[in-house]
Amino acid sequence: MFTRLIRLIDRMGRVLAQINATGGAALLGWARQHVSAAPAPAFHPAAGVSDSVRRETQVRSLSGAIVLLLMAAIALVIWSTQAQNSPIIDIVFGESQQAEVAQAAAPAPAQASLLDAGGSVVFTMYTGNQQDIYVLGTGQQQPTRITDSSADDRTPAWSPDGSRIAFSSRRDGNWELYIVELESGNLTRLTYDLAYESHPTWSPDGLWLAYEGYVNGNLDIYILRSDGSEGPFAVTRNPAPDFHPRWVTSPEGREIAYVSLRDGNKEIYLLSLDDPNETAAVNLTRTTDLDEDNPEWAPGGGTLAYSVVENGQPLVYVTDVNDPARPPVLIGQGKMPAWSPGGNNLIFLNDRGGQSQLLAGQFGSWAASVQSFTLPALASDLSWSTGSLPATPRGALAFAATAPREELYEETLLNEAPPYRLRNLNGVIAEQPYLSDRVDDSFAALKVHVNATAGWDFLSRLDHAFWALDRPAEPGAPVQAWQKAGRGFAIAQTYNNGNPAQIELVPEQIGPDTFWRLYIRAAIQDGSLGEPLTAIPWDFRARTSGDVEAYEAGGRFKDSTPQGYYIDFTEAAALYGWERTPSDGTWRYNWPGVLYWEYSRRDRLSWWAAMQEIYTLDELQGGGNQSFSATPVPISIVPTAAPQ
């Protein structure tokens, strides 16, 4: 078996090598000729999305799809012989835009090889259920935690000289901007108001910060002096959200790239501070079917890396800002890129299984140089600098570096072995408010967390939790429902009604499946809870509005992003092990198939194994039958103590 597998991989490798050596460029050229014979469009700041631009977008999607198919073929082979933590297959384009496939995982290498370009990377990572800031330097085997407030700290950015880190934090009650000086450990608060402020970025001389701020129901880009003596000054004023700014790193430093929803989807814009008139802002990406995000300038400016989800896959691209007619270069599978201090290397993130991998390599030679390192939790907001932590952290840094990592919850069991009991969910109104003893504590901890962060007890009411064996599945819903294993629950669908609705839902394509990211509207709208939305939600009620297109599409995107503060329930649930359920393929015309409300905790179990945790095999097989029986089985329910 193993020999046959090696031979298959070898044959596939020879095919890929032949494509890479002789057919890669020709293959892409053939695609461009057949999709469009028109030349690349000339760039003009005021130009709309022309037909030729749309065709170029189609070519980019086609080339990405070709590589995704190659990746999927090899991934299938590797998956067949590896566990679930099998190596990542990264998608790469070299300078000649020839397709290559690189295996990027393997055991985590030494940190010196991960950061060959030197310096240190600062990033956000979860510590329990809160976000903290970590630094990983050349030669380090583990990242160092540099913040440890009881509230979230995130979106760090190195100063140009590497001596300071700007970040956003809720430590004083709402999202404000802070700067920590590494040598002394001194912490300075820059902003003092109830408005949301986050994602700082430094001017090249270190004298100014640009950031996103939510003022009077509008998310815009602002600048202020890094010592707090001047500003803030509004840079954008468009009614649509403008966010994630990145100040150009060229010596002149007069341009800011940022993300905007002003055209109905996420696009990356470029605005000159010499003429801060938004009508002169340049749309760099100009796509109607993709959402670009997380722009990052290469040192010296002129080159921009960014994230995009394409064909259901998170990808990193690099574009030449000075030659917008040139197609962007696909670097690899991941998100949130950052450049090395010298501009020759890139680093970005790839999430899987509740953890993030750092992937680093040389720009232009990614396949031959990529290295990876697995972090213990989900991470975001990378920033790479020549700076480094002092050998002996002081001030605010000293305590954070030695702070213990606390567990989110403890799953206590009444029985040491199956069958496990069902536990009553205290403070929950539902048809059958029970969960398996294996997961009830994680649900209770999630309920407490959401109550604290959203300001109201969102999970106190569910449409359902436990299902009896004889309960039939609804059309479009999975027959093997995790509720029958005591490992699933359904959010109350009525929360999506009202004006404003108590929840908002944003569709996300992951591979072939449609998932829904669920946001909860905070009970208090003064900035002390939640944050503004940076996506346009889906309007399910448009199905019955009389709009034929909306009816056939299962709804449509809302006309604008709702104002107000929200928390990301999907992200919070994942911290406690609860996964969302993908929609059935019929969801556009079959409401029970939407399934945005379904969450389950699977713990890498098969459904059948999960069922055997609360039932005996004889009960499941109907008294000896070898096939599954829907015969009702009595289950004992045990009260659960209220969470402390």
C-alpha positions in Angstrom: 0.0 0.0 0.0 2.7 2.4 1.0 4.8 1.6 -2.1 1.8 2.2 -4.4 1.2 5.5 -2.6 4.8 6.6 -3.2 4.6 5.6 -6.9 1.4 7.6 -7.2 2.9 10.7 -5.6 6.0 10.3 -7.8 3.8 10.2 -10.9 1.8 13.3 -9.8 5.1 15.0 -9.0 6.4 14.4 -12.6 3.2 15.8 -14.0 3.4 18.9 -11.9 7.0 19.3 -12.8 6.2 19.1 -16.5 3.5 21.7 -16.1 5.8 23.9 -14.1 8.7 23.6 -16.5 7.0 23.7 -19.9 3.3 24.4 -19.5 2.6 26.6 -16.6 2.9 29.9 -18.3 1.4 28.5 -21.5 -1.6 27.2 -19.5 -2.3 30.5 -18.0 -1.8 32.2 -21.4 -4.2 29.8 -23.0 -6.8 30.6 -20.3 -6.4 34.4 -20.9 -6.8 34.0 -24.6 -9.9 32.0 -24.3 -11.5 34.1 -21.6 -10.7 37.4 -23.2 -8.6 38.5 -26.1 -8.7 42.1 -24.9 -5.5 43.7 -23.6 -5.0 44.5 -19.9 -7.0 47.6 -19.0 -5.3 50.9 -18.5 -5.5 52.2 -15.0 -7.5 55.3 -14.2 -8.5 56.6 -10.7 -12.0 57.4 -11.7 -12.6 54.3 -13.9 -15.4 51.9 -13.0 -15.3 48.1 -13.2 -14.9 47.7 -17.0 -15.7 44.5 -18.9 -12.0 43.9 -19.4 -11.4 44.2 -15.7 -14.1 41.6 -15.0 -12.6 39.3 -17.5 -9.2 39.6 -15.9 -10.8 38.7 -12.6 -12.3 35.6 -14.2 -8.8 34.7 -15.5 -7.4 35.1 -12.0 -10.2 32.9 -10.6 -9.6 30.3 -13.3 -5.9 30.1 -12.7 -6.5 29.9 -9.0 -9.1 27.1 -9.6 -6.5 25.1 -11.7 -4.0 25.2 -8.9 -6.7 24.4 -6.3 -7.5 21.2 -8.3 -3.8 20.2 -8.3 -3.6 21.0 -4.6 -6.7 18.9 -3.9 -5.4 15.9 -5.8 -2.2 15.8 -3.7 -4.0 16.6 -0.5 -6.3 13.6 -1.1 -3.3 11.3 -1.4 -1.6 12.7 1.8 -4.9 12.7 3.7 -5.3 9.0 3.0 -2.1 8.2 5.0 -2.1 11.0 7.6 -4.1 11.9 10.6 -6.3 15.0 10.7 -3.2 17.2 11.4 -1.8 16.3 8.0 0.6 18.8 6.3 -0.8 21.9 4.6 -0.6 22.1 0.9 0.2 25.6 -0.1 -0.6 27.3 -3.4 2.2 29.3 -4.9 3.1 31.3 -8.0 6.8 32.2 -8.6 8.0 35.4 -10.4 7.3 33.8 -13.7 3.7 32.9 -12.5 4.4 29.2 -13.1 2.3 26.9 -10.9 4.1 25.1 -8.1 2.9 23.1 -5.2 4.8 23.0 -1.9 4.3 20.9 1.2 4.7 23.5 4.0 4.0 21.7 7.2 6.0 18.6 8.5 7.2 18.9 12.1 7.7 22.5 13.3 11.2 23.6 12.5 13.5 25.6 14.7 12.5 29.3 15.0 15.8 30.4 13.4 14.7 28.9 10.1 11.2 30.4 10.4 12.5 33.9 10.7 15.5 33.7 8.4 15.2 37.4 7.6 15.8 38.3 11.3 13.9 40.5 13.6 10.6 39.7 15.5 7.0 39.2 14.7 4.3 40.6 16.9 0.7 39.3 16.7 -2.6 38.7 18.5 -3.3 35.3 20.0 -6.0 34.0 22.2 -5.1 33.2 25.8 -8.2 31.3 27.1 -11.1 33.4 26.0 -9.3 36.7 25.8 -6.9 38.1 23.2 -3.4 39.1 24.1 -0.3 40.2 22.3 2.7 38.0 21.7 6.2 38.4 20.2 8.2 35.7 18.4 11.8 36.5 17.7 14.6 34.8 15.8 15.8 31.8 17.8 12.8 31.7 20.1 11.1 28.3 20.5 7.9 29.8 22.0 6.3 33.2 21.6 6.5 35.6 24.5 3.3 37.1 25.9 3.6 40.9 26.4 0.1 41.9 27.5 -2.1 40.4 30.3 -5.0 42.7 31.2 -8.3 41.2 32.1 -9.7 42.6 28.8 -8.7 42.0 25.1 -5.5 43.5 23.6 -5.0 43.1 19.9 -4.0 44.6 16.5 -0.3 45.3 17.4 1.9 47.3 15.0 5.7 47.8 15.4 7.0 51.4 15.2 9.4 52.0 12.3 12.5 51.9 14.6 11.3 48.8 16.4 11.3 50.4 19.8 7.6 50.6 20.4 4.4 48.7 19.7 1.0 50.4 19.2 -2.1 48.3 19.8 -5.8 48.5 20.7 -7.3 47.4 24.0 -10.5 47.3 26.0 -8.7 47.5 29.4 -10.2 50.9 30.3 -13.8 49.9 29.3 -13.9 50.4 25.6 -11.6 50.1 22.6 -8.7 52.7 22.8 -5.2 53.0 21.4 -2.1 52.4 23.5 1.7 52.4 23.0 4.1 50.2 24.9 7.8 51.1 25.0 9.8 47.9 24.9 13.0 49.0 26.7 11.2 50.6 29.7 7.9 48.7 29.6 6.1 52.0 30.0 2.5 52.0 28.7 0.8 55.1 27.3 -2.9 55.6 26.5 -3.4 57.7 23.4 -7.2 58.1 23.0 -9.8 59.1 25.6 -13.4 58.7 24.4 -16.2 56.2 24.1 -15.7 55.8 20.3 -14.2 52.5 19.1 -10.6 52.8 17.9 -8.4 50.0 16.6 -5.9 48.8 14.0 -3.2 51.4 14.4 -0.5 51.8 11.7 2.6 54.0 11.9 3.8 56.7 9.6 7.4 56.1 8.3 8.9 58.7 10.6 7.1 57.3 13.7 5.4 60.7 14.4 1.8 59.8 13.4 -0.6 56.9 13.7 -3.5 56.1 11.3 -6.3 53.9 12.7 -10.0 53.0 12.3 -12.5 54.9 14.5 -16.3 54.5 14.9 -17.8 58.0 15.4 -21.5 58.8 15.1 -22.3 55.4 13.6 -19.7 55.6 10.9 -16.4 53.7 10.7 -13.7 55.8 9.1 -9.9 56.3 9.0 -8.3 58.8 11.3 -4.8 60.1 12.0 -3.2 61.5 15.2 0.3 62.3 16.6 1.9 59.3 18.2 2.4 61.3 21.3 -1.3 62.3 21.4 -0.5 66.1 21.0 -2.4 66.6 17.7 -5.6 65.0 16.3 -7.5 63.0 15.6 -8.2 64.2 12.0 -10.6 62.4 9.8 -9.2 61.0 6.6 -12.3 59.3 5.2 -16.0 60.2 5.6 -17.8 57.8 3.3 -21.1 56.4 4.9 -19.8 52.9 4.2 -17.3 51.4 6.6 -13.6 52.2 6.0 -11.1 50.2 8.0 -7.8 48.3 8.3 -5.5 51.2 7.3 -1.9 50.6 6.4 0.5 53.6 6.0 2.9 53.3 3.1 6.5 52.5 4.2 8.2 54.7 1.6 10.4 57.6 3.0 7.8 60.2 1.8 5.0 58.3 3.6 2.1 60.2 2.1 -0.3 57.4 1.2 -2.6 55.2 3.2 -4.1 51.9 1.9 -7.3 50.8 3.5 -10.3 48.5 3.1 -13.8 49.9 2.2 -17.3 48.6 1.6 -18.3 51.7 -0.4 -18.7 49.6 -3.6 -20.8 46.9 -1.9 -17.9 44.5 -1.2 -14.5 44.7 0.4 -12.0 46.5 -1.9 -8.6 48.0 -1.1 -8.3 51.7 -1.7 -5.3 54.1 -1.8 -5.6 57.7 -0.6 -2.9 60.3 -0.9 -2.5 62.7 2.1 -1.4 65.3 -0.3 -4.9 65.4 -1.6 -7.1 63.7 1.1 -10.2 64.0 -1.1 -12.1 60.7 -1.2 -13.2 61.3 -4.8 -9.5 60.9 -5.7 -9.1 57.7 -3.7 -7.9 54.8 -6.0 -9.6 51.4 -6.0 -6.6 49.1 -6.3 -8.4 45.7 -6.5 -11.5 46.5 -8.5 -13.3 43.2 -8.2 -17.0 42.7 -7.8 -17.0 39.1 -6.7 -14.1 38.9 -4.2 -13.5 40.5 -0.8 -9.9 41.8 -0.4 -8.7 42.6 3.1 -5.6 43.1 5.3 -3.4 45.2 3.0 0.3 45.2 3.9 3.0 47.4 2.3 6.4 46.0 1.4 9.3 48.2 2.8 9.8 51.1 0.4 6.2 51.0 -0.9 5.2 50.2 -4.4 4.2 46.5 -3.5 1.2 45.5 -1.5 0.3 42.1 -0.1 -3.3 41.3 0.9 -5.8 38.6 1.8 -8.7 37.3 -0.3 -11.1 34.3 -0.2 -11.3 32.8 -3.6 -13.2 29.7 -4.6 -13.7 29.1 -0.9 -10.0 29.2 -0.1 -8.1 31.9 1.9 -5.3 33.2 -0.3 -2.5 35.8 -0.2 -1.8 37.9 -3.2 0.9 40.5 -4.0 0.2 43.4 -6.4 2.4 46.0 -8.0 0.8 49.3 -7.1 2.8 51.2 -9.7 1.7 48.9 -12.5 -2.0 48.2 -11.8 -2.5 46.6 -15.3 -0.2 43.7 -14.2 -2.2 40.8 -12.6 -1.6 40.2 -8.9 0.7 37.3 -8.0 -0.7 34.5 -6.0 1.7 33.6 -3.1 0.0 30.9 -1.0 -2.9 29.7 1.0 -3.5 31.8 4.1 -4.4 35.2 5.4 -3.1 38.4 7.1 0.4 38.8 5.4 3.3 40.8 6.8 6.6 41.7 5.2 10.1 41.1 6.6 12.0 44.3 7.5 14.1 43.9 4.3 11.1 43.2 2.1 12.4 39.9 0.7 10.3 37.6 2.9 6.6 37.2 3.7 4.8 35.7 6.7 1.1 34.9 7.0 -1.4 32.7 8.9 -3.2 29.5 8.0 -5.9 28.4 10.5 -7.0 24.8 11.2 -8.4 22.9 14.1 -8.6 25.9 16.5 -4.9 26.7 15.9 -2.9 29.0 13.6 0.2 28.2 11.6 2.8 30.8 10.8 4.1 30.3 7.3 7.2 32.2 6.3 9.3 32.2 3.1 11.1 34.2 0.5 9.0 36.3 -1.9 9.6 35.0 -5.4 10.9 31.6 -4.2 8.1 30.6 -1.8 8.0 27.0 -2.7 11.6 26.3 -2.1 11.9 28.4 1.2 8.6 28.1 3.1 8.8 27.2 6.8 6.0 26.7 9.3 5.4 26.9 13.0 2.2 25.9 14.8 0.9 28.2 17.4 -1.2 26.9 20.4 -4.3 29.0 19.6 -5.9 31.1 16.9 -3.8 34.2 16.0 -4.2 37.3 13.9 -2.7 40.8 13.1 0.9 40.0 12.2 3.6 42.8 12.2 7.3 42.1 11.4 10.1 44.4 12.5 13.9 44.5 13.3 12.9 45.3 16.9 13.1 42.7 19.6 12.1 42.3 23.3 14.7 43.2 25.9 16.5 40.3 27.6 14.9 41.3 30.9 11.3 42.6 30.3 10.4 45.5 32.6 7.2 47.4 33.5 4.0 46.2 31.9 6.0 43.6 30.0 7.5 41.8 33.0 4.3 40.5 34.5 2.7 39.5 31.1 5.7 37.4 30.2 5.3 35.1 33.2 1.5 35.1 33.6 0.1 31.6 33.7 -2.3 30.4 31.0 -5.7 29.7 32.4 -8.1 27.0 31.2 -11.5 28.1 29.8 -13.5 25.6 31.8 -13.3 22.1 33.3 -15.6 19.3 31.9 -16.6 17.3 35.0 -18.2 13.8 34.5 -20.6 11.9 36.6 -19.5 8.6 35.0 -15.9 7.7 34.2 -17.0 5.6 31.2 -19.9 5.5 28.8 -22.8 5.5 28.7 -22.7 9.1 29.9 -25.7 10.9 31.4 -27.6 13.8 30.0 -27.4 17.0 32.0 -30.1 19.6 32.4 -29.0 23.1 31.2 -29.7 25.5 34.0 -31.3 28.8 32.9 -32.1 27.6 29.4 -35.6 27.6 27.9 -35.8 25.0 25.2 -37.9 22.0 24.0 -35.5 19.6 25.7 -32.8 21.6 27.4 -30.3 18.7 27.8 -26.8 18.1 26.7 -24.4 15.2 27.1 -22.3 15.2 30.3 -19.3 15.3 28.0 -20.1 18.8 26.7 -22.5 20.5 29.1 -19.7 22.4 31.0 -18.3 23.9 27.8 -21.8 25.1 26.9 -22.3 26.6 30.3 -19.0 28.4 30.1 -19.8 29.7 26.6 -23.2 31.0 27.9 -21.5 32.9 30.7 -18.9 34.4 28.3 -21.5 35.5 25.8 -23.6 37.0 28.5 -20.6 39.1 29.7 -19.4 40.2 26.3 -22.8 40.9 24.7 -24.5 42.2 27.8 -27.5 39.9 27.6 -28.1 36.2 28.0 -28.2 35.1 24.4 -28.1 31.4 25.1 -30.9 31.4 27.7 -33.4 30.5 25.0 -32.8 27.9 22.3 -35.1 26.5 19.6 -34.0 23.0 20.7 -31.1 21.0 22.2 -31.4 17.3 22.8 -33.4 15.2 20.3 -34.9 11.7 21.0 -33.9 8.9 18.7 -37.3 8.8 17.0 -37.4 12.5 16.1 -37.3 12.9 12.3 -34.9 15.3 10.6 -36.4 18.3 8.8 -36.0 18.5 5.0 -32.4 19.6 4.2 -31.2 19.0 7.8 -28.7 16.1 8.5 -30.2 12.8 9.3 -27.4 12.1 11.7 -28.2 15.1 13.9 -25.7 15.8 16.6 -28.6 16.8 18.9 -29.4 13.1 19.1 -25.9 12.5 20.6 -26.5 15.3 23.1 -23.9 17.4 21.4 -25.9 20.0 19.5 -28.2 23.0 20.0 -30.1 25.4 17.8 -30.2 29.2 18.4 -33.6 30.8 18.5 -34.4 31.9 15.0 -36.6 34.7 16.2 -33.5 36.7 17.1 -33.1 37.4 13.4 -36.4 39.4 13.4 -37.0 43.0 14.5 -35.5 46.3 13.5 -32.7 46.3 14.4 -32.5 42.5 14.5 -30.7 41.0 17.5 -28.4 39.0 15.3 -26.8 39.5 11.9 -25.6 36.8 9.6 -22.8 37.0 7.0 -22.3 34.1 4.5 -18.9 32.6 4.2 -17.8 30.2 1.5 -15.3 27.6 2.8 -14.4 25.1 0.1 -17.7 23.9 -1.5 -19.8 24.7 1.6 -21.7 27.8 2.7 -21.4 28.7 6.4 -22.8 31.6 8.3 -20.9 33.9 10.7 -23.3 35.0 13.4 -23.0 38.4 15.1 -24.9 39.3 18.3 -26.0 42.9 18.8 -24.7 44.2 22.1 -27.2 45.3 24.7 -25.3 48.5 25.4 -24.5 50.6 22.4 -22.0 53.1 23.9 -18.8 51.3 22.8 -18.2 49.4 26.1 -19.4 46.2 24.5 -18.7 44.7 21.1 -17.4 46.5 18.0 -18.8 47.7 14.6 -19.4 45.4 11.8 -17.0 45.3 8.8 -19.1 43.1 6.5 -22.5 43.4 4.9 -25.0 40.9 6.3 -27.5 38.7 4.4 -31.2 39.7 4.3 -33.3 36.5 4.5 -36.5 38.5 4.6 -35.9 39.7 1.0 -37.1 36.2 0.0 -40.7 37.4 0.4 -40.1 41.1 -0.7 -41.4 40.5 -4.2 -37.9 40.7 -5.6 -37.7 37.7 -8.0 -33.9 37.6 -7.9 -33.9 37.7 -4.1 -36.5 34.9 -4.0 -34.4 32.7 -6.3 -31.1 33.5 -4.4 -32.6 32.8 -1.0 -32.3 36.5 0.0 -29.8 39.2 -0.8 -27.1 41.3 0.9 -28.5 44.2 2.8 -28.2 47.6 1.3 -25.7 48.7 3.9 -23.9 47.5 7.0 -26.1 48.0 10.1 -24.9 50.6 12.6 -24.0 49.6 16.1 -21.8 47.3 18.1 -21.8 43.5 17.8 -19.9 40.5 19.1 -18.8 37.6 16.9 -20.7 34.6 18.3 -19.2 32.2 15.8 -15.7 33.0 17.0 -16.6 32.8 20.6 -18.3 29.5 20.2 -15.2 28.1 18.5 -13.1 28.9 21.5 -15.3 26.6 23.5 -15.3 23.8 20.9 -18.7 24.5 19.3 -18.8 24.3 15.5 -21.3 25.8 13.1 -23.1 23.6 10.6 -22.8 24.2 6.8 -26.0 24.9 4.9 -27.6 22.2 2.8 -27.3 22.6 -0.9 -31.0 23.4 -1.0 -30.8 26.4 1.4 -31.7 29.0 -1.2 -35.2 27.6 -1.6 -35.5 25.4 1.4 -35.5 27.3 4.7 -34.8 24.2 7.0 -31.6 23.7 5.0 -30.1 27.2 5.9 -29.0 25.8 9.3 -27.2 29.0 10.5 -28.7 28.2 13.9 -27.1 24.8 14.3 -24.0 24.4 16.5 -22.4 21.2 17.6 -19.4 20.0 19.6 -17.9 17.0 17.9 -14.4 16.6 19.4 -13.2 14.8 16.3 -15.7 11.9 17.0 -17.8 10.3 14.3 -21.5 10.6 14.8 -21.8 6.9 15.5 -19.0 7.1 18.2 -20.7 10.1 19.8 -24.1 8.2 19.9 -22.3 5.3 21.7 -21.3 7.7 24.4 -24.9 8.0 25.7 -26.5 4.8 24.4 -25.5 1.2 24.5 -24.9 -0.6 21.3 -27.9 -2.8 22.0 -30.1 0.3 22.4 -28.9 1.7 19.1 -29.4 -1.5 17.2 -32.9 -2.0 18.5 -32.3 -5.1 20.7 -29.9 -6.9 18.5 -30.7 -5.7 15.0 -27.5 -4.9 13.0 -29.0 -1.7 11.5 -29.8 1.5 13.3 -33.2 1.6 14.9 -35.2 4.7 15.8 -36.8 2.9 18.8 -37.2 5.4 21.6 -34.7 4.8 24.4 -35.3 6.2 27.9 -32.5 8.5 29.1 -32.0 9.6 32.6 -31.6 13.4 33.1 -29.3 14.8 35.8 -29.7 18.4 37.1 -26.6 20.5 36.5 -25.3 22.9 39.1 -25.5 26.5 38.2 -22.1 27.9 36.9 -20.2 29.8 39.5 
